[in-house]
């Protein structure tokens, strides 16, 4: 993409942050996760989720990204984690700018009402 979308400001909006976290939490509760944030925007989101679900280094790998455009950054971390753990990580994104069918089975994104 020729445009960079800096999604770090999304995290600073407390109401939006809570909407996104509340959207993700029901699918994450009850399992143990190894939560990894994609620099830079995914790091705050990963820390916030790690404080609300069971976070353990040997848990299932979960990658958190703020804005996915091509999916390349998350895919690189996904490959590294798959090689290290033997498990296929899931990727959760706050904003999915495009849905590349190559990544679709492992990518989930927040669907929250904006009013």
C-alpha positions, 0 to 999 in steps of 0.5 A: 500500500502507498498509504500508512495508517497509524492505528495507535491512536485508536487505542487512546480512545477509551470507549473504542478500546473497550468496544474492541476488547469486549468484542475479542474477549468472548472468543478468548476466555477459557483458553491459554494464550501466548499473546504477541503484538505486532510492532508498533500499534499492536503492542498496546492491544496485546498488553491490554488483552494479556491483562484480561485473559490467561496469558502464558508463554506455552499457550496458543499463539495469538498475534495482535495487530492494530491495522492490517493492510497487506498482512505481511508483518503479521504473516512474518510473525505467524511463520516465526511462531509456527516454526517455534511452537508447531502451532498455527497462530491466530491473528486478531486485528483492530482494523482490516484494510483489505481481506487477502484470501491467503490470510483469511482463515487465520485472521479475525478483526473487530466488528464494532458499531461506531456511533 
